[in-house]
Amino acid sequence: MLGMTKCRMTEIKKIKKISAANIVALLYALFGFTASFITSIYSLIVFVREKQLADKLSIYILTNLGLSFLIALAAAIAAGIAGWLLGFITAAFYNFLAKNIGGVKIELADETFDELKKDEEIKKSPFAKAAGDKQELFKY
């Protein structure tokens, strides 16, 4: 019965608002930075292709890459702040609903039960018994 898993139902009754807000803020900031930076680079490429800049192209590109990075950083900060507020509000709303109508029910596998079963089966094996007998011989 090595593969049997004991499962139990658990209900998420409350979410810590600060914790949820921090996670959502980080995700929003990462996505905001990435999307903004990619958009800025794409805009730079389109602009350079249309204008066909031959003179001082490297300085122009480096300047715009720096500006693109700053814009992406500003977008990440703005998205992070918005994400934090939305995460906080969403967690508070979830807590209100969970308190009044019940939280989300999830089924969790109890891994400690599996580990105990494995340990019991290993102890019953002939190899474990032989190893245990040898350890008894070397005890003082």
DALINNOR-V753437 format. One record per run of one state. SS is the DSSP state (@ for helix, = for strand, . for the rest). FROM is the first residue (numbers start at 0). LEN is the number of residues. If there is no record, write none. Layout:
# DALINNOR-V753437
ss=SS from=FROM len=LEN
ss=SS from=FROM len=LEN
This chain:
# DALINNOR-V753437
ss=. from=0 len=5
ss== from=5 len=7
ss=. from=12 len=4
ss=@ from=16 len=35
ss=. from=51 len=5
ss=@ from=56 len=45
ss=. from=101 len=2
ss== from=103 len=7
ss=@ from=110 len=14
ss=. from=124 len=1
ss=@ from=125 len=12
ss=. from=137 len=3
